[in-house]
């Protein structure tokens, strides 16, 4: 669980950047952050990336396969 949170925080920091944002950009970053955390928890996976595109958050999560299956990437879109 600790590694999940560490990777989630790292992915969010990379995806959203550490520079200051203002106005609508700050709101979008916060919305994407919340959506990313929600999607990662719902999928039971590890957050790989988050980006804003066309008024939506594009969230990519790595989900472990069951048994001998390989992990798979799950891409979900969430509106801002």
PyMOL Python script that loads the backbone (N, CA, C, O; Angstrom):
from pymol import cmd

cmd.read_pdbstr("""\
ATOM      1  N   UNK A   1       0.833  -1.190   0.000  1.00  0.00           N
ATOM      2  CA  UNK A   1       0.000   0.000   0.000  1.00  0.00           C
ATOM      3  C   UNK A   1       0.872   1.244   0.000  1.00  0.00           C
ATOM      4  O   UNK A   1       0.556   2.219  -0.683  1.00  0.00           O
ATOM      5  N   UNK A   2       1.957   1.227   0.751  1.00  0.00           N
ATOM      6  CA  UNK A   2       2.832   2.395   0.804  1.00  0.00           C
ATOM      7  C   UNK A   2       3.450   2.664  -0.555  1.00  0.00           C
ATOM      8  O   UNK A   2       3.566   3.820  -0.961  1.00  0.00           O
ATOM      9  N   UNK A   3       3.849   1.618  -1.266  1.00  0.00           N
ATOM     10  CA  UNK A   3       4.440   1.828  -2.587  1.00  0.00           C
ATOM     11  C   UNK A   3       3.392   2.371  -3.557  1.00  0.00           C
ATOM     12  O   UNK A   3       3.720   3.191  -4.415  1.00  0.00           O
ATOM     13  N   UNK A   4       2.140   1.932  -3.437  1.00  0.00           N
ATOM     14  CA  UNK A   4       1.073   2.465  -4.280  1.00  0.00           C
ATOM     15  C   UNK A   4       0.957   3.967  -4.082  1.00  0.00           C
ATOM     16  O   UNK A   4       0.906   4.722  -5.053  1.00  0.00           O
ATOM     17  N   UNK A   5       0.915   4.397  -2.841  1.00  0.00           N
ATOM     18  CA  UNK A   5       0.772   5.824  -2.554  1.00  0.00           C
ATOM     19  C   UNK A   5       2.001   6.600  -3.021  1.00  0.00           C
ATOM     20  O   UNK A   5       1.867   7.720  -3.513  1.00  0.00           O
ATOM     21  N   UNK A   6       3.190   6.029  -2.877  1.00  0.00           N
ATOM     22  CA  UNK A   6       4.413   6.697  -3.309  1.00  0.00           C
ATOM     23  C   UNK A   6       4.386   6.890  -4.822  1.00  0.00           C
ATOM     24  O   UNK A   6       4.674   7.980  -5.315  1.00  0.00           O
ATOM     25  N   UNK A   7       4.041   5.831  -5.563  1.00  0.00           N
ATOM     26  CA  UNK A   7       3.990   5.920  -7.022  1.00  0.00           C
ATOM     27  C   UNK A   7       2.859   6.840  -7.482  1.00  0.00           C
ATOM     28  O   UNK A   7       3.013   7.581  -8.452  1.00  0.00           O
ATOM     29  N   UNK A   8       1.737   6.790  -6.791  1.00  0.00           N
ATOM     30  CA  UNK A   8       0.626   7.663  -7.140  1.00  0.00           C
ATOM     31  C   UNK A   8       1.024   9.119  -6.977  1.00  0.00           C
ATOM     32  O   UNK A   8       0.764   9.943  -7.854  1.00  0.00           O
ATOM     33  N   UNK A   9       1.649   9.432  -5.863  1.00  0.00           N
ATOM     34  CA  UNK A   9       2.105  10.801  -5.626  1.00  0.00           C
ATOM     35  C   UNK A   9       3.139  11.230  -6.641  1.00  0.00           C
ATOM     36  O   UNK A   9       3.101  12.363  -7.122  1.00  0.00           O
ATOM     37  N   UNK A  10       4.068  10.341  -6.976  1.00  0.00           N
ATOM     38  CA  UNK A  10       5.109  10.649  -7.952  1.00  0.00           C
ATOM     39  C   UNK A  10       4.503  10.882  -9.330  1.00  0.00           C
ATOM     40  O   UNK A  10       4.872  11.835 -10.016  1.00  0.00           O
ATOM     41  N   UNK A  11       3.585  10.027  -9.735  1.00  0.00           N
ATOM     42  CA  UNK A  11       2.947  10.189 -11.045  1.00  0.00           C
ATOM     43  C   UNK A  11       2.160  11.491 -11.116  1.00  0.00           C
ATOM     44  O   UNK A  11       2.184  12.178 -12.138  1.00  0.00           O
ATOM     45  N   UNK A  12       1.467  11.830 -10.041  1.00  0.00           N
ATOM     46  CA  UNK A  12       0.721  13.089 -10.035  1.00  0.00           C
ATOM     47  C   UNK A  12       1.654  14.284 -10.100  1.00  0.00           C
ATOM     48  O   UNK A  12       1.378  15.253 -10.807  1.00  0.00           O
ATOM     49  N   UNK A  13       2.757  14.222  -9.367  1.00  0.00           N
ATOM     50  CA  UNK A  13       3.711  15.330  -9.386  1.00  0.00           C
ATOM     51  C   UNK A  13       4.298  15.524 -10.773  1.00  0.00           C
ATOM     52  O   UNK A  13       4.449  16.655 -11.235  1.00  0.00           O
ATOM     53  N   UNK A  14       4.627  14.433 -11.433  1.00  0.00           N
ATOM     54  CA  UNK A  14       5.190  14.513 -12.778  1.00  0.00           C
ATOM     55  C   UNK A  14       4.141  15.006 -13.760  1.00  0.00           C
ATOM     56  O   UNK A  14       4.413  15.890 -14.572  1.00  0.00           O
ATOM     57  N   UNK A  15       2.950  14.442 -13.693  1.00  0.00           N
ATOM     58  CA  UNK A  15       1.910  14.771 -14.664  1.00  0.00           C
ATOM     59  C   UNK A  15       1.421  16.207 -14.528  1.00  0.00           C
ATOM     60  O   UNK A  15       1.172  16.884 -15.526  1.00  0.00           O
ATOM     61  N   UNK A  16       1.289  16.653 -13.325  1.00  0.00           N
ATOM     62  CA  UNK A  16       0.729  17.980 -13.107  1.00  0.00           C
ATOM     63  C   UNK A  16       1.794  19.050 -12.949  1.00  0.00           C
ATOM     64  O   UNK A  16       1.488  20.242 -12.957  1.00  0.00           O
ATOM     65  N   UNK A  17       3.039  18.629 -12.804  1.00  0.00           N
ATOM     66  CA  UNK A  17       4.135  19.584 -12.696  1.00  0.00           C
ATOM     67  C   UNK A  17       4.182  20.251 -11.341  1.00  0.00           C
ATOM     68  O   UNK A  17       3.204  20.235 -10.593  1.00  0.00           O
ATOM     69  N   UNK A  18       5.297  20.822 -11.037  1.00  0.00           N
ATOM     70  CA  UNK A  18       5.450  21.483  -9.747  1.00  0.00           C
ATOM     71  C   UNK A  18       5.417  22.988  -9.884  1.00  0.00           C
ATOM     72  O   UNK A  18       5.559  23.693  -8.884  1.00  0.00           O
ATOM     73  N   UNK A  19       5.234  23.510 -11.094  1.00  0.00           N
ATOM     74  CA  UNK A  19       5.178  24.957 -11.283  1.00  0.00           C
ATOM     75  C   UNK A  19       3.839  25.489 -10.808  1.00  0.00           C
ATOM     76  O   UNK A  19       2.847  24.762 -10.747  1.00  0.00           O
ATOM     77  N   UNK A  20       3.829  26.755 -10.478  1.00  0.00           N
ATOM     78  CA  UNK A  20       2.606  27.390 -10.008  1.00  0.00           C
ATOM     79  C   UNK A  20       1.644  27.565 -11.168  1.00  0.00           C
ATOM     80  O   UNK A  20       2.047  27.930 -12.272  1.00  0.00           O
ATOM     81  N   UNK A  21       0.372  27.303 -10.911  1.00  0.00           N
ATOM     82  CA  UNK A  21      -0.663  27.504 -11.906  1.00  0.00           C
ATOM     83  C   UNK A  21      -1.714  28.412 -11.297  1.00  0.00           C
ATOM     84  O   UNK A  21      -1.845  28.485 -10.075  1.00  0.00           O
ATOM     85  N   UNK A  22      -2.468  29.108 -12.150  1.00  0.00           N
ATOM     86  CA  UNK A  22      -3.446  30.034 -11.612  1.00  0.00           C
ATOM     87  C   UNK A  22      -4.789  29.837 -12.293  1.00  0.00           C
ATOM     88  O   UNK A  22      -4.872  29.240 -13.367  1.00  0.00           O
ATOM     89  N   UNK A  23      -5.834  30.340 -11.663  1.00  0.00           N
ATOM     90  CA  UNK A  23      -7.163  30.363 -12.247  1.00  0.00           C
ATOM     91  C   UNK A  23      -7.695  29.005 -12.636  1.00  0.00           C
ATOM     92  O   UNK A  23      -7.682  28.062 -11.844  1.00  0.00           O
ATOM     93  N   UNK A  24      -8.168  28.918 -13.882  1.00  0.00           N
ATOM     94  CA  UNK A  24      -8.790  27.690 -14.377  1.00  0.00           C
ATOM     95  C   UNK A  24      -7.810  26.528 -14.401  1.00  0.00           C
ATOM     96  O   UNK A  24      -8.211  25.385 -14.179  1.00  0.00           O
ATOM     97  N   UNK A  25      -6.537  26.793 -14.665  1.00  0.00           N
ATOM     98  CA  UNK A  25      -5.530  25.725 -14.703  1.00  0.00           C
ATOM     99  C   UNK A  25      -5.396  25.060 -13.347  1.00  0.00           C
ATOM    100  O   UNK A  25      -5.267  23.839 -13.257  1.00  0.00           O
ATOM    101  N   UNK A  26      -5.425  25.857 -12.298  1.00  0.00           N
ATOM    102  CA  UNK A  26      -5.321  25.296 -10.945  1.00  0.00           C
ATOM    103  C   UNK A  26      -6.534  24.431 -10.637  1.00  0.00           C
ATOM    104  O   UNK A  26      -6.403  23.368 -10.030  1.00  0.00           O
ATOM    105  N   UNK A  27      -7.712  24.880 -11.052  1.00  0.00           N
ATOM    106  CA  UNK A  27      -8.936  24.103 -10.819  1.00  0.00           C
ATOM    107  C   UNK A  27      -8.879  22.796 -11.592  1.00  0.00           C
ATOM    108  O   UNK A  27      -9.234  21.745 -11.058  1.00  0.00           O
ATOM    109  N   UNK A  28      -8.434  22.848 -12.848  1.00  0.00           N
ATOM    110  CA  UNK A  28      -8.340  21.634 -13.668  1.00  0.00           C
ATOM    111  C   UNK A  28      -7.346  20.658 -13.066  1.00  0.00           C
ATOM    112  O   UNK A  28      -7.602  19.454 -13.040  1.00  0.00           O
ATOM    113  N   UNK A  29      -6.210  21.158 -12.579  1.00  0.00           N
ATOM    114  CA  UNK A  29      -5.209  20.282 -11.972  1.00  0.00           C
ATOM    115  C   UNK A  29      -5.788  19.585 -10.750  1.00  0.00           C
ATOM    116  O   UNK A  29      -5.570  18.389 -10.555  1.00  0.00           O
ATOM    117  N   UNK A  30      -6.523  20.321  -9.927  1.00  0.00           N
ATOM    118  CA  UNK A  30      -7.139  19.723  -8.750  1.00  0.00           C
ATOM    119  C   UNK A  30      -8.181  18.687  -9.122  1.00  0.00           C
ATOM    120  O   UNK A  30      -8.263  17.629  -8.498  1.00  0.00           O
ATOM    121  N   UNK A  31      -8.980  18.990 -10.139  1.00  0.00           N
ATOM    122  CA  UNK A  31     -10.001  18.048 -10.580  1.00  0.00           C
ATOM    123  C   UNK A  31      -9.368  16.775 -11.136  1.00  0.00           C
ATOM    124  O   UNK A  31      -9.841  15.673 -10.856  1.00  0.00           O
ATOM    125  N   UNK A  32      -8.304  16.922 -11.921  1.00  0.00           N
ATOM    126  CA  UNK A  32      -7.627  15.747 -12.474  1.00  0.00           C
ATOM    127  C   UNK A  32      -6.982  14.923 -11.366  1.00  0.00           C
ATOM    128  O   UNK A  32      -6.979  13.693 -11.427  1.00  0.00           O
ATOM    129  N   UNK A  33      -6.447  15.580 -10.377  1.00  0.00           N
ATOM    130  CA  UNK A  33      -5.815  14.872  -9.262  1.00  0.00           C
ATOM    131  C   UNK A  33      -6.850  14.015  -8.545  1.00  0.00           C
ATOM    132  O   UNK A  33      -6.600  12.845  -8.254  1.00  0.00           O
ATOM    133  N   UNK A  34      -8.008  14.596  -8.261  1.00  0.00           N
ATOM    134  CA  UNK A  34      -9.068  13.854  -7.579  1.00  0.00           C
ATOM    135  C   UNK A  34      -9.571  12.701  -8.446  1.00  0.00           C
ATOM    136  O   UNK A  34      -9.780  11.593  -7.953  1.00  0.00           O
ATOM    137  N   UNK A  35      -9.761  12.965  -9.722  1.00  0.00           N
ATOM    138  CA  UNK A  35     -10.236  11.926 -10.638  1.00  0.00           C
ATOM    139  C   UNK A  35      -9.221  10.794 -10.745  1.00  0.00           C
ATOM    140  O   UNK A  35      -9.599   9.623 -10.781  1.00  0.00           O
ATOM    141  N   UNK A  36      -7.933  11.137 -10.796  1.00  0.00           N
ATOM    142  CA  UNK A  36      -6.881  10.124 -10.900  1.00  0.00           C
ATOM    143  C   UNK A  36      -6.861   9.221  -9.674  1.00  0.00           C
ATOM    144  O   UNK A  36      -6.735   8.003  -9.799  1.00  0.00           O
ATOM    145  N   UNK A  37      -6.983   9.804  -8.514  1.00  0.00           N
ATOM    146  CA  UNK A  37      -7.000   9.006  -7.284  1.00  0.00           C
ATOM    147  C   UNK A  37      -8.218   8.086  -7.262  1.00  0.00           C
ATOM    148  O   UNK A  37      -8.120   6.926  -6.862  1.00  0.00           O
ATOM    149  N   UNK A  38      -9.358   8.607  -7.692  1.00  0.00           N
ATOM    150  CA  UNK A  38     -10.592   7.819  -7.702  1.00  0.00           C
ATOM    151  C   UNK A  38     -10.484   6.646  -8.684  1.00  0.00           C
ATOM    152  O   UNK A  38     -10.842   5.517  -8.349  1.00  0.00           O
ATOM    153  N   UNK A  39      -9.986   6.921  -9.901  1.00  0.00           N
ATOM    154  CA  UNK A  39      -9.874   5.871 -10.916  1.00  0.00           C
ATOM    155  C   UNK A  39      -8.878   4.799 -10.482  1.00  0.00           C
ATOM    156  O   UNK A  39      -9.145   3.608 -10.647  1.00  0.00           O
ATOM    157  N   UNK A  40      -7.733   5.206  -9.929  1.00  0.00           N
ATOM    158  CA  UNK A  40      -6.741   4.229  -9.475  1.00  0.00           C
ATOM    159  C   UNK A  40      -7.335   3.321  -8.394  1.00  0.00           C
ATOM    160  O   UNK A  40      -7.101   2.113  -8.389  1.00  0.00           O
ATOM    161  N   UNK A  41      -8.097   3.914  -7.489  1.00  0.00           N
ATOM    162  CA  UNK A  41      -8.727   3.114  -6.429  1.00  0.00           C
ATOM    163  C   UNK A  41      -9.800   2.189  -7.011  1.00  0.00           C
ATOM    164  O   UNK A  41      -9.878   1.020  -6.632  1.00  0.00           O
ATOM    165  N   UNK A  42     -10.624   2.702  -7.924  1.00  0.00           N
ATOM    166  CA  UNK A  42     -11.682   1.883  -8.527  1.00  0.00           C
ATOM    167  C   UNK A  42     -11.109   0.704  -9.308  1.00  0.00           C
ATOM    168  O   UNK A  42     -11.641  -0.405  -9.250  1.00  0.00           O
ATOM    169  N   UNK A  43     -10.026   0.949 -10.034  1.00  0.00           N
ATOM    170  CA  UNK A  43      -9.413  -0.106 -10.857  1.00  0.00           C
ATOM    171  C   UNK A  43      -8.528  -1.033 -10.022  1.00  0.00           C
ATOM    172  O   UNK A  43      -8.183  -2.127 -10.468  1.00  0.00           O
ATOM    173  N   UNK A  44      -8.161  -0.602  -8.819  1.00  0.00           N
ATOM    174  CA  UNK A  44      -7.273  -1.400  -7.980  1.00  0.00           C
ATOM    175  C   UNK A  44      -5.879  -1.499  -8.559  1.00  0.00           C
ATOM    176  O   UNK A  44      -5.201  -2.514  -8.405  1.00  0.00           O
ATOM    177  N   UNK A  45      -5.453  -0.437  -9.228  1.00  0.00           N
ATOM    178  CA  UNK A  45      -4.153  -0.458  -9.894  1.00  0.00           C
ATOM    179  C   UNK A  45      -3.240   0.664  -9.466  1.00  0.00           C
ATOM    180  O   UNK A  45      -3.494   1.374  -8.494  1.00  0.00           O
ATOM    181  N   UNK A  46      -2.181   0.800 -10.215  1.00  0.00           N
ATOM    182  CA  UNK A  46      -1.123   1.775  -9.950  1.00  0.00           C
ATOM    183  C   UNK A  46      -1.225   2.879 -10.999  1.00  0.00           C
ATOM    184  O   UNK A  46      -1.255   2.604 -12.199  1.00  0.00           O
ATOM    185  N   UNK A  47      -1.278   4.111 -10.545  1.00  0.00           N
ATOM    186  CA  UNK A  47      -1.393   5.242 -11.448  1.00  0.00           C
ATOM    187  C   UNK A  47      -0.118   5.405 -12.264  1.00  0.00           C
ATOM    188  O   UNK A  47       0.978   5.476 -11.708  1.00  0.00           O
ATOM    189  N   UNK A  48      -0.266   5.464 -13.596  1.00  0.00           N
ATOM    190  CA  UNK A  48       0.889   5.660 -14.467  1.00  0.00           C
ATOM    191  C   UNK A  48       0.990   7.084 -14.964  1.00  0.00           C
ATOM    192  O   UNK A  48       2.077   7.662 -14.964  1.00  0.00           O
ATOM    193  N   UNK A  49      -0.129   7.665 -15.389  1.00  0.00           N
ATOM    194  CA  UNK A  49      -0.072   9.035 -15.892  1.00  0.00           C
ATOM    195  C   UNK A  49      -1.428   9.704 -15.810  1.00  0.00           C
ATOM    196  O   UNK A  49      -2.475   9.058 -15.765  1.00  0.00           O
ATOM    197  N   UNK A  50      -1.366  11.046 -15.792  1.00  0.00           N
ATOM    198  CA  UNK A  50      -2.557  11.880 -15.784  1.00  0.00           C
ATOM    199  C   UNK A  50      -2.259  13.073 -16.676  1.00  0.00           C
ATOM    200  O   UNK A  50      -1.200  13.689 -16.563  1.00  0.00           O
ATOM    201  N   UNK A  51      -3.195  13.399 -17.564  1.00  0.00           N
ATOM    202  CA  UNK A  51      -3.032  14.617 -18.364  1.00  0.00           C
ATOM    203  C   UNK A  51      -4.399  15.179 -18.681  1.00  0.00           C
ATOM    204  O   UNK A  51      -5.400  14.463 -18.672  1.00  0.00           O
ATOM    205  N   UNK A  52      -4.429  16.465 -18.961  1.00  0.00           N
ATOM    206  CA  UNK A  52      -5.660  17.133 -19.338  1.00  0.00           C
ATOM    207  C   UNK A  52      -5.656  17.289 -20.845  1.00  0.00           C
ATOM    208  O   UNK A  52      -4.668  17.744 -21.421  1.00  0.00           O
ATOM    209  N   UNK A  53      -6.751  16.917 -21.486  1.00  0.00           N
ATOM    210  CA  UNK A  53      -6.841  16.990 -22.942  1.00  0.00           C
ATOM    211  C   UNK A  53      -8.273  17.306 -23.341  1.00  0.00           C
ATOM    212  O   UNK A  53      -9.193  16.535 -23.069  1.00  0.00           O
ATOM    213  N   UNK A  54      -8.446  18.435 -23.980  1.00  0.00           N
ATOM    214  CA  UNK A  54      -9.772  18.793 -24.489  1.00  0.00           C
ATOM    215  C   UNK A  54     -10.842  18.880 -23.429  1.00  0.00           C
ATOM    216  O   UNK A  54     -11.978  18.466 -23.661  1.00  0.00           O
ATOM    217  N   UNK A  55     -10.506  19.404 -22.280  1.00  0.00           N
ATOM    218  CA  UNK A  55     -11.491  19.546 -21.208  1.00  0.00           C
ATOM    219  C   UNK A  55     -11.769  18.271 -20.434  1.00  0.00           C
ATOM    220  O   UNK A  55     -12.722  18.207 -19.658  1.00  0.00           O
ATOM    221  N   UNK A  56     -10.942  17.255 -20.641  1.00  0.00           N
ATOM    222  CA  UNK A  56     -11.083  15.994 -19.916  1.00  0.00           C
ATOM    223  C   UNK A  56      -9.748  15.604 -19.292  1.00  0.00           C
ATOM    224  O   UNK A  56      -8.684  16.024 -19.747  1.00  0.00           O
ATOM    225  N   UNK A  57      -9.826  14.803 -18.257  1.00  0.00           N
ATOM    226  CA  UNK A  57      -8.629  14.207 -17.666  1.00  0.00           C
ATOM    227  C   UNK A  57      -8.456  12.832 -18.308  1.00  0.00           C
ATOM    228  O   UNK A  57      -9.397  12.039 -18.354  1.00  0.00           O
ATOM    229  N   UNK A  58      -7.261  12.556 -18.800  1.00  0.00           N
ATOM    230  CA  UNK A  58      -6.944  11.242 -19.357  1.00  0.00           C
ATOM    231  C   UNK A  58      -6.051  10.545 -18.336  1.00  0.00           C
ATOM    232  O   UNK A  58      -4.949  11.010 -18.044  1.00  0.00           O
ATOM    233  N   UNK A  59      -6.526   9.439 -17.803  1.00  0.00           N
ATOM    234  CA  UNK A  59      -5.875   8.762 -16.685  1.00  0.00           C
ATOM    235  C   UNK A  59      -5.489   7.355 -17.129  1.00  0.00           C
ATOM    236  O   UNK A  59      -6.318   6.609 -17.650  1.00  0.00           O
ATOM    237  N   UNK A  60      -4.222   7.000 -16.918  1.00  0.00           N
ATOM    238  CA  UNK A  60      -3.743   5.666 -17.285  1.00  0.00           C
ATOM    239  C   UNK A  60      -3.306   4.957 -16.009  1.00  0.00           C
ATOM    240  O   UNK A  60      -2.501   5.475 -15.234  1.00  0.00           O
ATOM    241  N   UNK A  61      -3.856   3.755 -15.808  1.00  0.00           N
ATOM    242  CA  UNK A  61      -3.604   2.959 -14.605  1.00  0.00           C
ATOM    243  C   UNK A  61      -3.083   1.593 -15.033  1.00  0.00           C
ATOM    244  O   UNK A  61      -3.568   1.025 -16.011  1.00  0.00           O
ATOM    245  N   UNK A  62      -2.095   1.058 -14.308  1.00  0.00           N
ATOM    246  CA  UNK A  62      -1.582  -0.284 -14.539  1.00  0.00           C
ATOM    247  C   UNK A  62      -2.270  -1.231 -13.555  1.00  0.00           C
ATOM    248  O   UNK A  62      -2.165  -1.072 -12.338  1.00  0.00           O
ATOM    249  N   UNK A  63      -2.978  -2.224 -14.111  1.00  0.00           N
ATOM    250  CA  UNK A  63      -3.735  -3.172 -13.290  1.00  0.00           C
ATOM    251  C   UNK A  63      -3.075  -4.538 -13.402  1.00  0.00           C
ATOM    252  O   UNK A  63      -2.823  -5.023 -14.505  1.00  0.00           O
ATOM    253  N   UNK A  64      -2.796  -5.156 -12.265  1.00  0.00           N
ATOM    254  CA  UNK A  64      -2.170  -6.471 -12.251  1.00  0.00           C
ATOM    255  C   UNK A  64      -3.108  -7.508 -12.843  1.00  0.00           C
ATOM    256  O   UNK A  64      -4.316  -7.478 -12.607  1.00  0.00           O
ATOM    257  N   UNK A  65      -2.536  -8.429 -13.620  1.00  0.00           N
ATOM    258  CA  UNK A  65      -3.319  -9.521 -14.174  1.00  0.00           C
ATOM    259  C   UNK A  65      -3.551 -10.580 -13.108  1.00  0.00           C
ATOM    260  O   UNK A  65      -2.847 -10.626 -12.099  1.00  0.00           O
ATOM    261  N   UNK A  66      -4.532 -11.419 -13.339  1.00  0.00           N
ATOM    262  CA  UNK A  66      -4.784 -12.499 -12.390  1.00  0.00           C
ATOM    263  C   UNK A  66      -4.081 -13.760 -12.875  1.00  0.00           C
ATOM    264  O   UNK A  66      -4.033 -14.036 -14.074  1.00  0.00           O
ATOM    265  N   UNK A  67      -3.548 -14.505 -11.953  1.00  0.00           N
ATOM    266  CA  UNK A  67      -2.847 -15.740 -12.305  1.00  0.00           C
ATOM    267  C   UNK A  67      -1.597 -15.448 -13.119  1.00  0.00           C
ATOM    268  O   UNK A  67      -0.715 -14.713 -12.676  1.00  0.00           O
ATOM    269  N   UNK A  68      -1.525 -16.025 -14.309  1.00  0.00           N
ATOM    270  CA  UNK A  68      -0.363 -15.852 -15.171  1.00  0.00           C
ATOM    271  C   UNK A  68      -0.522 -14.720 -16.176  1.00  0.00           C
ATOM    272  O   UNK A  68       0.346 -14.532 -17.029  1.00  0.00           O
ATOM    273  N   UNK A  69      -1.609 -13.962 -16.094  1.00  0.00           N
ATOM    274  CA  UNK A  69      -1.830 -12.872 -17.030  1.00  0.00           C
ATOM    275  C   UNK A  69      -0.870 -11.719 -16.764  1.00  0.00           C
ATOM    276  O   UNK A  69      -0.489 -11.456 -15.623  1.00  0.00           O
ATOM    277  N   UNK A  70      -0.488 -11.041 -17.838  1.00  0.00           N
ATOM    278  CA  UNK A  70       0.369  -9.873 -17.715  1.00  0.00           C
ATOM    279  C   UNK A  70      -0.438  -8.693 -17.182  1.00  0.00           C
ATOM    280  O   UNK A  70      -1.657  -8.648 -17.351  1.00  0.00           O
ATOM    281  N   UNK A  71       0.231  -7.745 -16.544  1.00  0.00           N
ATOM    282  CA  UNK A  71      -0.482  -6.519 -16.160  1.00  0.00           C
ATOM    283  C   UNK A  71      -1.001  -5.824 -17.416  1.00  0.00           C
ATOM    284  O   UNK A  71      -0.440  -5.991 -18.499  1.00  0.00           O
ATOM    285  N   UNK A  72      -2.058  -5.056 -17.271  1.00  0.00           N
ATOM    286  CA  UNK A  72      -2.613  -4.349 -18.416  1.00  0.00           C
ATOM    287  C   UNK A  72      -2.804  -2.869 -18.088  1.00  0.00           C
ATOM    288  O   UNK A  72      -3.033  -2.489 -16.940  1.00  0.00           O
ATOM    289  N   UNK A  73      -2.703  -2.058 -19.125  1.00  0.00           N
ATOM    290  CA  UNK A  73      -2.947  -0.626 -18.967  1.00  0.00           C
ATOM    291  C   UNK A  73      -4.429  -0.369 -19.192  1.00  0.00           C
ATOM    292  O   UNK A  73      -5.036  -0.875 -20.136  1.00  0.00           O
ATOM    293  N   UNK A  74      -4.987   0.427 -18.300  1.00  0.00           N
ATOM    294  CA  UNK A  74      -6.375   0.836 -18.430  1.00  0.00           C
ATOM    295  C   UNK A  74      -6.382   2.352 -18.571  1.00  0.00           C
ATOM    296  O   UNK A  74      -5.855   3.057 -17.710  1.00  0.00           O
ATOM    297  N   UNK A  75      -6.974   2.860 -19.651  1.00  0.00           N
ATOM    298  CA  UNK A  75      -7.071   4.293 -19.866  1.00  0.00           C
ATOM    299  C   UNK A  75      -8.512   4.716 -19.681  1.00  0.00           C
ATOM    300  O   UNK A  75      -9.419   4.171 -20.310  1.00  0.00           O
ATOM    301  N   UNK A  76      -8.715   5.695 -18.810  1.00  0.00           N
ATOM    302  CA  UNK A  76     -10.061   6.201 -18.553  1.00  0.00           C
ATOM    303  C   UNK A  76     -10.067   7.708 -18.723  1.00  0.00           C
ATOM    304  O   UNK A  76      -9.073   8.378 -18.445  1.00  0.00           O
ATOM    305  N   UNK A  77     -11.169   8.226 -19.172  1.00  0.00           N
ATOM    306  CA  UNK A  77     -11.364   9.670 -19.305  1.00  0.00           C
ATOM    307  C   UNK A  77     -12.386  10.120 -18.277  1.00  0.00           C
ATOM    308  O   UNK A  77     -13.381   9.440 -18.028  1.00  0.00           O
ATOM    309  N   UNK A  78     -12.123  11.276 -17.686  1.00  0.00           N
ATOM    310  CA  UNK A  78     -13.045  11.858 -16.724  1.00  0.00           C
ATOM    311  C   UNK A  78     -13.246  13.329 -17.085  1.00  0.00           C
ATOM    312  O   UNK A  78     -12.277  14.031 -17.374  1.00  0.00           O
ATOM    313  N   UNK A  79     -14.476  13.794 -17.072  1.00  0.00           N
ATOM    314  CA  UNK A  79     -14.731  15.189 -17.395  1.00  0.00           C
ATOM    315  C   UNK A  79     -14.283  16.080 -16.241  1.00  0.00           C
ATOM    316  O   UNK A  79     -14.279  15.670 -15.080  1.00  0.00           O
ATOM    317  N   UNK A  80     -13.910  17.302 -16.587  1.00  0.00           N
ATOM    318  CA  UNK A  80     -13.469  18.262 -15.570  1.00  0.00           C
ATOM    319  C   UNK A  80     -14.640  18.877 -14.866  1.00  0.00           C
ATOM    320  O   UNK A  80     -14.458  19.709 -13.977  1.00  0.00           O
TER     321      UNK A  80
END
""", "prot")
cmd.dss("prot")
cmd.show_as("cartoon", "prot")
cmd.util.cbc("prot")
cmd.orient("prot")
